[in-house]
Amino acid sequence: MEFGLFVQCYLPRQRVEAEGPDAEHIALMNEVELIKTADQHGWKYVWATEHHFLSEYSHLSANEVYLGYLAAVTKRIHLGSGIFNITPPVNHPVRVAERVAMLDHLSDGRFEFGTGRGAGSREVTGFDLPDTSVTKAMWDEVIGEFPKMWRTTEYRYQGKSFSVPHHADKRPTRNVLPKPWKKPHPPMWMAAGNPPTYEKAARHGLGVLGFNVGSVKEMAPMVRAYKDAIGEAVPIGDYVNDNVMITNSVICLEDGKRAREIARTMGNNYLQSLVFYYHDTFPKPDGVPVWPDVGPAPTAAEIERRIEGGYLLCGNPDEVLEQVKRYTEIGADQLVFGLPLNMGWDTAHETIRLFGRHVIPKLDTDPVHRTTRFREAAAAKLASRG
């Protein structure tokens, strides 16, 4: 199993009140420092969100800029778009293809191309889309065009949601530049939230980004749906990226009791209310208040129930290692954690260091990234064909 972080510039009101008018800048730059620490301690991936208009929940919108900066200040960690919104009203597909290839160059082949349709109605309707229902057809139309743009010097397309000049209208075709640096192209992923979408990702040969809100037990059928279908993949790209990434939260400290107290007080109840407010396509569990109402902070007993149920990884390194093993048992390939919620930055760094020293070496013994192996095998196969 491989491990990563995801960042989104979470900026709750409490942080703004404590840090003042520079809080947004502080959050963005402190998350860069977390990623640099992860890069130094054996973590293999970081995923940067793309969100728009989601106050407090996420202030990371121009993630292509952020990832370009990260390429210059890291050495080994792979840099993923988690996600690039590929619906044409939000990001024209040609511009997305250009950004992906440019990031591939700047990162020396460390970029991972994660795709999706946006978080919910607040986000997509800000780009003159009527609602979230129209974005599925747009994603389906667009996703297969990226490899074509990267392969050919004469790209043309006429579709429902976008077009590029083509021979039929007697105008010249276009050469989308630059082309990816490491052949054939960066690994391709899609965000998913239910078993049919996991299966869809597998049939397209795409890795799946499981930004789900659920326990390890609830994730098992998602992983199973993917793995049952991946053997029949007809890849959209030039190779199959057989990968299931799952997200959760982690607090890994020398003192397991202190880790639990931080879990109790780090504002997860506040974040939970924001999640279901903005991600309004998610089914809202009973008992979750409607924003701006926020439920009570969890009790110590509730934290133990969350750990036991697999909703949270928390404790000292030995405890966290045993909790992570539940994800290997269900067949997940990558486990990714959102940090720092509303814990202190020092605590987040400590978690990254301890997890990197004591957990990762026991579960990830391959120095090469899984996606790199898939990509290099595809490049060798293409080269052998001449």
C-alpha positions as CSV (number, residue, x, y, z in Angstrom):
1,M,0.0,0.0,0.0
2,E,1.1,3.5,-0.8
3,F,0.3,6.7,1.1
4,G,-0.4,10.4,0.5
5,L,-1.9,13.6,1.7
6,F,-4.6,15.8,0.2
7,V,-4.7,19.6,0.7
8,Q,-7.5,22.0,0.1
9,C,-6.6,25.2,2.1
10,Y,-9.3,24.5,4.8
11,L,-9.9,27.8,6.5
12,P,-12.5,27.6,9.3
13,R,-13.7,30.7,10.9
14,Q,-11.8,29.9,14.1
15,R,-8.5,30.0,12.2
16,V,-9.3,33.3,10.7
17,E,-10.2,34.7,14.1
18,A,-6.9,33.5,15.6
19,E,-4.6,34.5,12.7
20,G,-6.2,37.6,11.3
21,P,-6.3,38.9,7.8
22,D,-3.3,36.9,6.7
23,A,-5.0,33.5,7.6
24,E,-5.6,32.5,4.0
25,H,-2.0,33.1,3.0
26,I,-0.7,31.4,6.1
27,A,-2.9,28.3,5.4
28,L,-1.7,28.0,1.8
29,M,2.0,28.3,2.6
30,N,1.8,26.1,5.7
31,E,0.3,23.4,3.6
32,V,3.3,23.7,1.3
33,E,5.5,23.0,4.3
34,L,3.4,19.9,5.2
35,I,4.0,18.6,1.7
36,K,7.7,19.3,1.9
37,T,7.8,17.3,5.2
38,A,5.9,14.4,3.6
39,D,8.3,14.5,0.6
40,Q,11.2,14.0,3.1
41,H,9.5,11.1,5.0
42,G,8.6,8.5,2.4
43,W,5.1,9.7,1.5
44,K,4.5,9.1,-2.2
45,Y,1.6,11.3,-3.2
46,V,-0.1,14.6,-2.6
47,W,-3.5,15.5,-4.1
48,A,-4.5,19.2,-4.4
49,T,-8.2,20.0,-4.7
50,E,-9.9,22.3,-7.1
51,H,-12.8,24.0,-5.5
52,H,-14.6,27.3,-6.2
53,F,-16.8,29.5,-4.0
54,L,-16.6,27.2,-1.0
55,S,-15.9,29.6,1.9
56,E,-14.1,28.1,4.8
57,Y,-14.2,24.6,3.4
58,S,-11.6,25.1,0.6
59,H,-9.8,28.1,-0.7
60,L,-7.6,26.1,-3.1
61,S,-9.0,26.9,-6.5
62,A,-6.0,27.4,-8.9
63,N,-4.4,24.1,-8.1
64,E,-2.5,24.0,-11.4
65,V,-0.5,27.0,-10.1
66,Y,-0.1,25.4,-6.7
67,L,1.1,22.1,-8.2
68,G,3.6,24.0,-10.4
69,Y,5.1,25.6,-7.3
70,L,5.2,22.3,-5.5
71,A,7.1,20.8,-8.4
72,A,9.9,23.2,-7.7
73,V,10.1,22.6,-3.9
74,T,9.8,18.8,-3.8
75,K,11.9,16.0,-5.1
76,R,10.2,12.6,-5.0
77,I,6.5,12.9,-4.1
78,H,4.0,12.7,-6.9
79,L,1.8,15.7,-7.4
80,G,-1.9,15.0,-8.2
81,S,-4.8,17.1,-9.3
82,G,-7.5,16.0,-6.9
83,I,-9.2,17.1,-9.1
84,F,-9.1,19.1,-12.3
85,N,-12.7,19.9,-13.1
86,I,-12.9,18.9,-16.8
87,T,-16.4,20.2,-17.6
88,P,-15.8,22.7,-20.5
89,P,-17.7,25.6,-18.9
90,V,-15.3,25.4,-16.0
91,N,-12.0,24.5,-17.8
92,H,-11.8,24.2,-21.5
93,P,-10.4,20.7,-22.3
94,V,-7.6,22.1,-24.5
95,R,-6.4,24.2,-21.5
96,V,-6.6,21.2,-19.3
97,A,-4.5,19.1,-21.7
98,E,-1.9,21.9,-21.9
99,R,-1.7,22.2,-18.1
100,V,-1.3,18.4,-17.6
101,A,1.5,18.2,-20.1
102,M,3.2,21.3,-18.7
103,L,3.0,19.9,-15.1
104,D,4.5,16.7,-16.4
105,H,7.5,18.6,-17.7
106,L,7.9,20.8,-14.6
107,S,7.6,17.9,-12.2
108,D,9.9,15.6,-14.2
109,G,7.1,13.1,-14.7
110,R,5.7,13.2,-11.2
111,F,2.3,14.7,-12.1
112,E,-0.9,12.5,-11.6
113,F,-4.0,13.6,-13.6
114,G,-7.0,13.3,-11.4
115,T,-10.4,14.3,-13.0
116,G,-13.9,15.1,-11.8
117,R,-17.0,17.1,-12.2
118,G,-17.0,19.5,-9.2
119,A,-18.2,19.3,-5.6
120,G,-21.9,20.3,-5.7
121,S,-24.5,22.8,-6.9
122,R,-22.8,25.8,-5.2
123,E,-19.7,25.2,-7.3
124,V,-21.0,24.2,-10.7
125,T,-23.8,26.8,-10.9
126,G,-21.2,29.5,-10.4
127,F,-20.0,28.7,-13.9
128,D,-23.4,29.1,-15.6
129,L,-24.3,25.4,-15.4
130,P,-27.9,24.8,-14.5
131,D,-27.2,22.0,-12.0
132,T,-24.9,19.1,-11.3
133,S,-27.0,16.7,-13.5
134,V,-25.5,18.0,-16.7
135,T,-21.9,17.5,-15.7
136,K,-21.9,13.7,-16.0
137,A,-22.5,13.8,-19.8
138,M,-19.8,16.4,-20.1
139,W,-17.2,14.4,-18.2
140,D,-18.1,11.3,-20.4
141,E,-17.7,13.3,-23.6
142,V,-14.4,15.0,-22.6
143,I,-12.3,12.3,-20.8
144,G,-11.4,10.3,-23.9
145,E,-10.2,13.4,-25.8
146,F,-7.1,14.1,-23.7
147,P,-4.9,11.2,-25.0
148,K,-5.9,12.2,-28.5
149,M,-4.7,15.7,-27.9
150,W,-1.4,14.4,-26.6
151,R,-0.8,11.9,-29.4
152,T,-1.6,13.9,-32.5
153,T,-0.2,17.1,-34.0
154,E,-3.5,17.6,-35.9
155,Y,-6.3,17.6,-33.3
156,R,-9.9,18.4,-34.2
157,Y,-13.2,17.8,-32.5
158,Q,-16.8,18.7,-32.8
159,G,-19.0,17.8,-29.9
160,K,-21.9,18.9,-27.7
161,S,-20.0,20.7,-25.0
162,F,-16.9,21.9,-26.8
163,S,-15.2,22.0,-30.2
164,V,-11.8,22.6,-31.8
165,P,-11.6,23.6,-35.5
166,H,-11.8,20.6,-37.8
167,H,-11.6,19.8,-41.5
168,A,-15.3,20.0,-42.0
169,D,-15.4,23.7,-41.5
170,K,-12.3,24.2,-43.8
171,R,-10.2,25.7,-41.0
172,P,-6.8,24.2,-40.0
173,T,-6.6,21.7,-37.2
174,R,-4.7,22.5,-34.0
175,N,-1.6,21.1,-32.4
176,V,-2.1,21.0,-28.6
177,L,1.2,21.9,-27.0
178,P,3.3,20.9,-25.1
179,K,3.2,17.2,-25.3
180,P,3.7,15.1,-22.1
181,W,7.4,14.7,-21.1
182,K,7.4,11.1,-19.9
183,K,5.7,8.8,-22.4
184,P,3.0,8.0,-23.0
185,H,1.2,10.4,-20.6
186,P,0.6,10.9,-16.9
187,P,-1.5,8.4,-15.0
188,M,-5.2,9.2,-15.3
189,W,-7.7,9.0,-12.5
190,M,-11.4,9.9,-11.8
191,A,-13.2,10.8,-8.6
192,A,-15.9,8.4,-7.6
193,G,-18.4,8.0,-4.7
194,N,-20.5,4.8,-5.2
195,P,-19.9,1.3,-6.5
196,P,-21.2,1.9,-10.1
197,T,-18.8,4.8,-10.5
198,Y,-15.9,2.7,-9.1
199,E,-16.8,0.1,-11.7
200,K,-17.0,2.7,-14.4
201,A,-13.5,3.9,-13.6
202,A,-12.2,0.4,-13.8
203,R,-13.8,-0.3,-17.2
204,H,-12.1,2.9,-18.5
205,G,-8.8,1.8,-17.1
206,L,-8.6,4.8,-14.8
207,G,-7.4,4.9,-11.2
208,V,-10.2,5.9,-8.8
209,L,-10.0,8.8,-6.3
210,G,-12.3,7.7,-3.4
211,F,-13.0,11.0,-1.7
212,N,-15.7,9.3,0.3
213,V,-17.1,10.0,3.7
214,G,-17.3,6.5,5.2
215,S,-15.7,3.8,7.3
216,V,-13.3,1.1,6.0
217,K,-16.1,-1.4,6.1
218,E,-18.3,0.9,3.9
219,M,-15.4,1.2,1.5
220,A,-15.0,-2.6,1.0
221,P,-17.8,-2.9,-1.6
222,M,-16.4,0.1,-3.5
223,V,-13.0,-1.5,-3.8
224,R,-14.6,-4.8,-4.7
225,A,-16.6,-3.3,-7.5
226,Y,-13.4,-1.8,-9.0
227,K,-11.2,-4.9,-8.7
228,D,-13.9,-7.1,-10.1
229,A,-14.1,-5.0,-13.3
230,I,-10.5,-3.9,-13.8
231,G,-9.6,-7.1,-15.6
232,E,-12.0,-6.2,-18.4
233,A,-10.8,-2.6,-18.8
234,V,-10.7,-1.0,-22.2
235,P,-8.4,1.9,-21.3
236,I,-9.2,5.4,-22.4
237,G,-5.5,6.2,-22.2
238,D,-2.5,4.2,-23.3
239,Y,-2.5,2.0,-20.3
240,V,-4.5,0.7,-17.4
241,N,-3.9,2.5,-14.1
242,D,-5.1,-0.2,-11.7
243,N,-5.4,1.9,-8.5
244,V,-7.9,2.6,-5.8
245,M,-7.2,5.6,-3.6
246,I,-9.2,6.0,-0.4
247,T,-9.2,9.0,2.0
248,N,-9.5,9.3,5.8
249,S,-8.1,11.3,8.6
250,V,-5.1,10.5,10.8
251,I,-3.5,11.7,14.0
252,C,-0.3,9.7,14.8
253,L,1.6,10.9,17.8
254,E,4.0,9.3,20.3
255,D,1.3,9.7,23.0
256,G,-1.9,7.9,21.9
257,K,-3.9,9.6,24.6
258,R,-2.9,13.0,23.4
259,A,-3.7,11.9,19.8
260,R,-7.3,11.1,20.9
261,E,-7.7,14.4,22.7
262,I,-6.7,16.3,19.6
263,A,-9.1,14.2,17.6
264,R,-11.8,15.2,20.0
265,T,-11.1,18.9,19.8
266,M,-9.9,19.5,16.2
267,G,-13.2,20.6,14.9
268,N,-14.3,17.6,12.9
269,N,-18.0,18.3,13.7
270,Y,-17.5,21.8,12.1
271,L,-16.0,20.3,9.0
272,Q,-18.6,17.6,8.8
273,S,-21.4,20.2,8.6
274,L,-19.5,22.1,5.9
275,V,-19.0,18.9,3.9
276,F,-22.7,18.1,3.6
277,Y,-23.5,21.7,3.0
278,Y,-21.3,22.1,-0.1
279,H,-21.3,18.5,-1.3
280,D,-25.1,18.5,-1.6
281,T,-25.1,15.4,-3.8
282,F,-23.8,13.3,-0.9
283,P,-26.6,11.5,1.1
284,K,-26.6,13.3,4.5
285,P,-26.6,10.9,7.5
286,D,-29.2,11.3,10.1
287,G,-28.1,13.6,12.9
288,V,-25.8,15.8,10.8
289,P,-27.0,19.4,11.3
290,V,-27.8,21.7,8.3
291,W,-25.1,24.4,8.0
292,P,-24.6,26.8,9.7
293,D,-25.7,24.7,12.6
294,V,-22.9,22.5,13.9
295,G,-23.2,19.4,16.1
296,P,-21.4,19.0,19.4
297,A,-17.8,18.0,19.6
298,P,-17.4,14.2,20.0
299,T,-16.9,12.7,23.4
300,A,-13.9,10.6,24.2
301,A,-16.2,7.5,23.9
302,E,-17.3,8.6,20.5
303,I,-13.7,9.0,19.3
304,E,-13.1,5.4,20.4
305,R,-16.1,4.3,18.5
306,R,-14.9,6.1,15.4
307,I,-11.5,4.5,15.6
308,E,-13.0,1.1,16.1
309,G,-15.4,1.6,13.2
310,G,-12.7,2.7,10.9
311,Y,-13.9,6.3,10.5
312,L,-10.7,7.7,11.9
313,L,-7.1,6.5,12.3
314,C,-5.7,7.7,15.6
315,G,-3.2,6.8,18.3
316,N,0.5,6.0,18.6
317,P,2.4,4.6,15.6
318,D,1.8,1.0,16.6
319,E,-1.9,1.6,17.0
320,V,-2.1,3.4,13.7
321,L,-0.2,0.7,11.9
322,E,-2.8,-1.9,12.9
323,Q,-5.6,0.5,11.9
324,V,-4.1,1.0,8.4
325,K,-3.9,-2.8,7.9
326,R,-7.7,-2.9,7.6
327,Y,-7.3,-1.0,4.3
328,T,-4.8,-3.5,3.0
329,E,-7.3,-6.3,3.8
330,I,-10.0,-4.8,1.6
331,G,-7.6,-4.4,-1.3
332,A,-7.0,-0.6,-1.4
333,D,-3.9,0.5,-3.2
334,Q,-3.4,4.0,-1.7
335,L,-4.5,5.6,1.6
336,V,-4.6,9.4,1.7
337,F,-5.2,11.7,4.6
338,G,-6.5,15.2,4.8
339,L,-4.5,17.5,7.1
340,P,-4.5,19.4,9.3
341,L,-8.3,20.0,9.9
342,N,-8.1,22.4,12.8
343,M,-5.2,20.7,14.7
344,G,-2.0,22.7,15.2
345,W,0.5,22.8,12.3
346,D,3.2,21.3,14.6
347,T,0.9,18.4,15.4
348,A,0.3,17.9,11.6
349,H,4.1,17.8,11.0
350,E,4.6,15.4,13.9
351,T,1.9,13.1,12.4
352,I,3.6,13.2,9.0
353,R,7.1,12.4,10.4
354,L,6.0,9.6,12.7
355,F,3.8,8.0,10.1
356,G,6.6,8.2,7.6
357,R,9.2,6.7,10.0
358,H,7.1,4.0,11.7
359,V,4.2,3.0,9.5
360,I,5.1,3.5,5.8
361,P,8.3,1.4,5.9
362,K,6.3,-1.6,7.2
363,L,3.6,-1.4,4.5
364,D,5.2,0.2,1.4
365,T,8.5,-1.6,0.6
366,D,8.7,-0.6,-3.1
367,P,10.7,2.5,-3.7
368,V,9.0,3.0,-7.1
369,H,5.5,4.5,-7.3
370,R,2.8,2.1,-8.5
371,T,1.8,4.5,-11.2
372,T,5.4,4.8,-12.5
373,R,5.5,1.1,-13.0
374,F,2.4,1.1,-15.1
375,R,3.6,4.1,-17.1
376,E,7.1,2.7,-17.8
377,A,5.6,-0.7,-18.8
378,A,3.3,1.1,-21.3
379,A,6.2,3.2,-22.7
380,A,8.3,0.1,-23.2
381,K,5.5,-1.7,-25.0
382,L,4.9,1.3,-27.3
383,A,8.6,1.5,-28.0
384,S,8.8,-2.1,-29.0
385,R,6.1,-1.5,-31.6
386,G,8.3,1.1,-33.2
